[in-house]
Amino acid sequence: MDSIITQEENKTPGGLGNYLARQASSKTYLSRRGSGQKKALKTDDNDDLETLLDPKETKEEYDFSGQRAYENACIKYGVVPAATFHKKLSYSTDIDLKHYGLGPKGALAIAIPMVINTRVTKLNLRGNSLGVEGIDNICRMMEENSTIVDLDLAQNNLRSRGAKIVANMLYVNQSIQRLNLSDNGFLDIDARKLALPVEDHSSLTYLNLSHNNFGVEGGIAFRKMIAENATLEELDLSWNQIRGYGAIAICKGLKENNLLRTFNVAWNGFHEEGGIEMASALKASSTLQEVDISSNRIPNEAFLILIKVVKDHEKLTVLKIGKNPITEDAALAGLEILRQALYIKLERLDLTENIYTSAFDQKVQEVTESHEHFKCIHGYAHSYGQRKLKSFDVVDEAMTFLKNYVDEHNISLVELFSTFDQDGSMSVTYDEFREGLKMARIPLSPLQVEHLIQGLDQDGDGEIDFSELVIGAEQHEQAQNAK
């Protein structure tokens, strides 16, 4: 049979070379638990023992980096070697292979040397289409490797079978400290699989589960994980679909947590109930320093309750709550609460993409005069973080909310518009349009609504026709596709 490593590697002590040479399934060649070392050289009875034991003959030094094992694995499995990976095996603690297109075979090829290597502590495998077979090879390696403490597995289409494999790895590997599992198509049924091993993990300090499809049941499953885990300092659950009882469950878990410092649940659906429960969780927490609840449809009432809690919090320095339907009056009231406080720990209130008038800027200045360390970020910002207040951008943002609403409720624009159009004329007045948005609870600020009305009423007749709404939606989609 072919061997993954050379004969010289088989002669080295410690059994690692022998483990790699075994010709069985991945369960075997990705395991250090091998039996005794096999002989790499066979001799006949007539061999000259003096020649074999000649002290002048030098042995090739054992390759603890895993480079030779990687070379042989690439040959055996028909994989094109990644030069960067091969090179860094010998000297680097940080190997970045994101978007390398490794696939399952490439994952196997890098897993083999990583069992040997004891130098690398950080491995980035983001966006490599690992799939089930690939993640199985990586996780078998991680069950044997205790030096990699930072692992990025984002964007690998792991789905439910992959979630189970990762969960099994976490039961075995208790040394990993940072794990990124974002954007892997996980569902509610996967939440419990992942939550159980994390609940009792002894080293994990950072966990990213963002951009998946966790919903109400997922939030409920994460409650005990958040409450019971004694190591997590950063948890990212943003860009999921956690709402209702799921959002409330997460906040209840947060109340019982004694270690989390950074908590991100942006782009979910907490609404008023979740926002109020988050305020209760913040009040109970003595460790949280940064919370992100942006884009959660949190209304004025919940915002003001949160601000009252934040005012007295002894650790929280950053609250991100932008992209929520918070009116200028409520925002001004929140700033006044902060201004009147004798001291606030809060350093940054982030209201990004909530657009207010100059009166708000004046109130921010008043708060800053009372608390010099305080900053408030607000207004529409593009990716470089600069202020951008063009009405087109406001309309585009509002159209995004409309599109998300119809997608989420599985209805068409026609059906949405018909709820605004009481007389069936396929045309609504500005007031009817405003009232329709309000009744549908579409999270738009008053300024966004006004810009949206002006942007849609292309003929300026004081009414919005259904055709104008369709044209606006088409223009929005074209703009999104062009980005």
N, C-alpha and C positions, 0 to 999 in steps of 0.2 A: 504494500500500500504506500501511497504518497504520504509524506509527512509535512506538516505545516511549518516545522522549524528544521534547522540543519542538524547534522549529527553532532556538531560541536556544541550546540545548545543543549542537546540531550545529555551531554557529559557534565553539565554544570550541577552544582549542589542545589538543594532546596526544593527540588521537585517541580518547579514552575515550567521548565522546559519540557519535562515529561508530560505535564498536564496538557500543554498545547499540542503535543504530538499524538495524543490519543485520537483514534479515528472512530468517533461515534457521533451522536447527535449534538446539537448546540448545548444541551444540558450537560454534556460531558466536557467538551472542549472549552466551555466558559465556566469552569469550576476549578478551584485550587485544591479541592478535596480529592486528590489522587492517591492511588496506592503507591507502592515502592517504585523507585526509579528503574526504568528498563536500561539494559546495556545498549549503548549506541554502536559499539563495535563488536564484531564476532571474530574469533580467531580459530584457526585450525590447530590441531595438536602439535603440528610441526612449526608453528610460528615462533619466531625468535623473540622470547620475552625480553631480552636485553634491549632489542630494538624498540619494542613497544614502551618500555619504561626508561628510555634514554633521557637523562636529565637535560640534555642539550636541546631536546625537542620542546618548543614552546606551545602552550595551549592558547587558543583564542579566548580572550577575556569574555566573560558572560555579559550579555547585553541587557542591563537592567532598564534601559529606556524603552525597550520593546520595538525598536526600529527594525531589527531583522525579522521579528515575528510579523510585523506589518507588511514587510516586503513579501514574505512567503505567503501570507494570507491573501494578498492582492493577486499573486500568481495563481494560487490554488482556486480562488473564486472568480477569477476573470474580472477583477476590479481595477480601474485606472487609479494608480496611487495619487493621493492628494499631497503634493510636494510640501505645502505649508505644514500640514499635520506631521508628516514624516520628519521634517526638520525640527519642529518645535518639541517633538518627543524627547529630544536629547537635552533641552535646556530650559524650556518654558514651563511656568506654572499655570498659564492661561492659554487655552487653545480655543480659537473661534472658528467654527465651521458652519456658520449660519448661511443658509441658502446655497449649499454646495451641491445639492442634488444627490445626496448619498444613496437614498433608497435603502431597501432591506439588505442587499449584499454589501453595500458600502458601510452600513452600520455594523455588520458582522466583522468586516475587515478592521474597523477601528476598535471594536470591542476587544478583540484578541490581545493586541499590545497593551490596552489600557488595564488589563488584569495584571500585567507585569509591572507597568510603570507606577512608581510611587512619588513622582515629582508633580504631576499635574493636579491642581486643586480646583480649577474652573474649566468647565467644558460647555460650549455653546453649540447646540445642534438644532437651533431654530430653523424652521422651514426647509426640512430635508425629506419630506414625504416618506417618513419612516414606516408608517403603517403598522399593522399588528406584528408582522414578522420582525421588522426592524426594531421596534420598541422592546420586543421580547429579548433580542440579543443585547441591547443596551442595558436592560434591567438585570439580565443575568450577570453581566459584567459588574453592575453596581452592587449586586449582592456580594461580590467578592472584593470589590474595591472600597477601601476605607479612607482614601486620600482625597477623592473628589468631593468637595463640600458645596460646590455651586454648580447646578445643572439646569440648563435651559432647554426645554423640550417643546417650546411653543410652536404652533402652526405645523403640526405633523399629522393631522387627521387621525388621531389615535382612537377617538370614539369610545364606545362602551367596552369593547374587548381590550383596548389599550388602557382604559381606566383601571380595569381589573388587574392587569399586569403591573402597572405602576403601583397600585395599592399593595400588591403582594411584595414588591420590592421594598416599600417603605416599612413593612413589618420586619424585614431582615436588616436593612441598612439603617442603622441608628446614628450614623455620623454625618449624613447630609444636612446642610444648614440652610441652603437657599434652593428653591425649586420653582421653576416657571412652567406652568401647564396651560397657559392661555391659548385661546383660539384652537381648540382641539375637538370641537363638536360634541362636548360632553352634555348629557341630558340629566334630568332629575334623578333617574334611576342610577346614575353614576355618582351622585353626590354622596350617598351613604357609603359606597365602596371606598371613596377617597377620604371621607370624614373619619372613619373608624381608625385607620392607622395613624392619621395625623393627631387624633385626640390624645394618644398616649406616646407620641414621638418624643424622644429625649433631647433632640438637637435642633430641630427645624425652627429657624427664626424668621424666614421669609417665604410666603407662599402666594403665588399669583394664579388665580383661577378665572381671570377676566376673559371677556369675549367668548364665552361659552353659551349654553342654552339652559342654564339653571333657572327654574321658576319658583313657584310657591313651595312645592315639595322639596326642592333643593334647599331653599332657605330654612325650612323646618329641619332638614337633615343636618345643616351646618350649625344649628343652635348649640348642640352639646359639644361639638368640636371646638367652637369658640369658647365656650364656658370652661371646658375641662383642660384644654391644652395649656401647658405650663412653660412653653418656650417661645411661641410665636410673638414677634415684635411688629411685623408688617403683614397685613392681609389685604389682598386686592380681589374684590368680587365685582368690579365694575363691568359695565357692558354685558349684563345678563338680563334676565326678565323676572327678577325677584320683586314681588309686590304682595300686597295684602297680608295674609297670615305669615307668609314667608318672610317679609320684611320685618314684621313684628317679632317673629321668632329670632331672627338674627340680632335684633336690638336687645332682646331678653338675654341671649347668650353673652352679648357684650357687657351687660350689667355685671355678670359673674366673672368676667375675665380680669386678671390682675397684672397683665404684662403688656398687652398690645399698646404700641405707641403710634402706629400709622394704620389708618383704616380707610379703605376706598370702596365705596358702593355707588359711585357715579353711574349715570345712565342705566338705572333700573326703574322702578315704578313705586317708590315709597308713598307718594301722595301725602295727604294731611296726617292720616293715622300713623304712617311710618315715620314721618317727621317728628311728631310728638313723642313717639316711642324712642326715637333717637335722642331727643332732648333728655328723656329720662335715663337713658343709658349713659349719656355724657355726665349727667349729674352724679351717677353712681361710680363712674370711673375716676381713678386717681392717677392713671398712667398715660392716657391718650394725649398726644401732642399735635397730631394732624389728622383731620377728618375731611373727606371729600364726599359730599352728597349732591354734587352738581347734577343737573338735568334729571330730577326725580319727581317733577310735578308738585313740588312743595309749595303750598300757597302762603299767603300773608300770615295767617294765624300761627301756623307751625313755625314759620321763620322767626316771628317775634318771641315765641316760647324758647326756641333754640338760642336766640341772642341773650335772653335773660339768664339762661344757664351758663352760656359762654362767658358772660360778664364776670361771674364768680369762680370760674374754673381755674385751678391753680397750675395746670400743666399745659393746657391747649394753647398753641401758638398760631396754628393755621386752621382756618375754616373755609373750605371751598363750597360755595352754595350758589354759583352762577347758573345760568340757563334754566332757572326756575321762574314760574309766573309770579314774581314778587313786584308789586307796584311801587312807584316812587314814594308814595305816602308811607307805605310799610317800611321801605328801606330807610327813609328819613327818621321814622320812629325808632328803628333799630339802632341807628347811629346815635340818636339822642340818649338812648339807654346806656350805650357805651360811654358817651361823653360825661354823663353824670356820675359814673362810677369813680370812686377814689383811686382805684388802681385796676388795670386789666392786664392779664398775661398775654392776651391775644395780640399778635404782631401783624397778622395779615388776614383780612377779610376779602375773599375773592368772589366778586360778583360779575365775573367775565361774561360778556355778551348780554348783560342787563344794561339797557341804555337809559340814562336819566338826564335831566336838565342841569343847568349851571347851579341850581339851588342845591342839588346833591353834592356837587363839588365843594360848595361853600360849607356844607355840613361836615364833609370829610375833613376840611381844613380845621374846623372847630374841634373835632375829636383829636386831631393831630396836635393841636395846641395844648390839650389837656393830657395827652399820652403820646410823647414824642416818638416812641418806637412803633406806633400804629400806622399801618398802610391799608388802603382800600383800593382794590383793583376793580374797575368796572368799565363798561363800554364794549363795543364789538371789536374783537382782536383777530387778526389773521395769524397764520402759523408762526410768524416771527415775533408775535407778541406786541405789535404796535397797534395803536388805536386806529380803527377804521370804521367810520360812521356813515358811509355812503348808503343811501336809501335802498339801492339795489341789493346790497348785502343783507339788509334787514328783511327785505321781501324774500330773498332766497332762503334765509333762515326760517322765516314763517312758513314758507312752502314745504320745507323739510318737516316741520311739525305736522302740517296737514297730511303729507304723504305717510308719515309714520302712523298717524291716527287711523287712516283708512286701511292701511296694511294690517295694523294690530286688531282692528275690529272686523276685518275681512269684509269690507264693504267697498263700493265703487264711489267715485266722485259724484256720479249721478245721484246715488242714494244719500250721500252726505248733503248735497245741495238741496235735495227734495225736502230735507228736514228744515232747511232755512226758508224754503219757498212755499209758504202756506197756501197761496192761491193758485199754484201750479202754472204761473206765467213764465217760468224759466228765467226770471229776473227778480232780484231782491234789492231793496233799498240798503243804504249804509247801516241804518239802525237794525234792520232785519239780519243783516250779515253779522253785525256785532253780537246781537242776541243769540244767533245760531251758534256762533263760536263759544259763547259763554255757556249755553245749555249743553253743548257737547263736551265741555270741560277740556277743550284743547288748550294746552298751556302756553298762551301767547300773552306778552305784556301789552298794555294799552298802546304803547308806541309802535310795537310790531303790528298790531291790528290796524292802526291808522296808515302805516306805510304799506301794508298789504292791500288795503282798500284802494289807496291811490295807485298802487302798482297794477292792480287788476282792472280797474275801470279805465280801459284804454281809450274809449271814445269820450270820456268825461261827461257822461249824461247824468251822473249822480246815482246810477244804479250799476249793479254787477250782474252781467248776463252769465248764463251757464257757459256759453262759448268763450267768454273772457277767462273764466276759471280754468277751462280746459287748455286754452292757449298758455296761460300762466304756468300750468303744471308741465306742459310740454317744454317750455323754455327752461324751467327749472331742471328737468331731467336732462336736457341737452347740456346745460351748464355743468351738471354733476358728472356727466360722461366725459366732458372735456377736461376735467381736472386730473 
